[in-house]
Amino acid sequence: MKKILVLTCVMTAGCDAVQSTTDRVFGGGDAPAQTVPDTETGTAVAEEVLQPEPVSARPNWVGAKTTIAGLGDPTTPGRWMQTPLVDSEVTARVVVPRTGAQAYITLVPVSGPDSSGSRLSLDAMRALLVPFDELVELEVYVN
């Protein structure tokens, strides 16, 4: 885990006072650096925040995965595909092998076996040029 030191300063003054206070505390401009009383700036709190190590959002497969997809919830906006192929949200290139149409789509994880199929948003179906009322075979490529 990485340790990051965060300095929080609660300001009770307006934006113009924040600028002048910052200059006096950190020695900006011609003003010498000095400590400003708590009554003017609020309280300054230093705290240590532990940041988790980054986790790869990439699936554990290379190349293309194939899925059959139909229309998902038409009231949910965006270009997404709910699929059991991933464990976390990731952007992937999705190709319709029959036509060659392709688009970059956000893959949203859902539970179930890889063979259970996927659901596409209206925007994703439009981008892939597929009919809304049909199931379509898709190839999914994660970079």
Residue pairs with C-beta under 8 A, 6 or more apart in sequence:
1 50
1 51
1 52
1 53
2 50
2 51
2 53
3 48
3 49
3 50
3 51
4 48
4 49
4 50
4 51
5 46
5 47
5 48
5 49
6 46
6 47
6 48
6 49
7 44
7 45
7 46
8 44
8 45
8 46
8 47
9 41
9 42
9 43
9 44
9 45
10 41
10 42
10 43
10 44
10 45
11 17
11 18
11 21
11 41
11 42
12 41
12 42
13 21
13 40
13 41
17 40
21 36
21 40
21 41
22 28
23 29
23 31
24 31
24 33
24 34
24 36
25 33
25 34
25 35
25 36
25 41
26 33
27 33
38 44
55 88
57 88
57 89
57 90
58 90
58 142
58 143
59 65
59 85
59 86
59 87
59 90
59 142
61 85
61 142
63 141
64 95
64 139
64 140
64 141
65 85
65 114
65 139
65 140
66 137
66 138
66 139
66 140
67 83
67 85
67 114
67 117
67 118
67 137
67 138
67 140
68 117
68 118
68 135
68 136
68 137
68 138
69 81
69 83
69 117
69 118
69 119
69 120
69 135
69 136
69 138
70 117
70 118
70 119
70 120
70 134
70 135
70 136
71 119
71 120
71 122
71 125
71 132
71 133
72 80
72 81
72 82
72 119
72 120
72 121
73 119
73 121
74 121
74 122
76 121
77 121
77 123
78 106
78 121
78 123
79 103
79 104
79 105
79 106
79 121
79 123
79 124
79 127
80 105
80 106
80 107
80 108
80 120
80 121
80 123
80 124
81 94
81 105
81 106
81 107
81 108
81 118
81 119
81 120
81 121
81 124
81 138
81 140
82 108
82 109
82 110
82 118
82 119
83 107
83 108
83 109
83 110
83 118
83 119
83 140
84 109
84 110
84 111
84 112
84 113
84 114
84 116
84 118
85 107
85 114
85 118
85 140
86 92
86 107
86 108
86 109
86 142
87 109
88 109
89 106
89 107
89 108
89 109
90 106
90 107
90 142
91 104
91 105
91 106
91 107
91 143
92 104
92 105
92 107
92 140
92 141
92 142
92 143
93 102
93 103
93 104
93 105
93 140
93 141
93 142
93 143
94 102
94 103
94 104
94 105
94 124
94 128
94 138
94 139
94 140
94 141
95 101
95 102
95 138
95 139
95 141
96 102
96 128
96 129
96 130
96 136
96 137
96 138
96 139
97 137
97 138
97 139
98 136
98 137
99 129
101 127
101 128
101 129
101 130
102 128
103 124
103 127
103 128
105 120
105 124
105 127
107 140
107 142
110 119
117 135
118 138
120 128
120 130
120 136
122 132
125 131
125 132
128 136
128 138
130 136
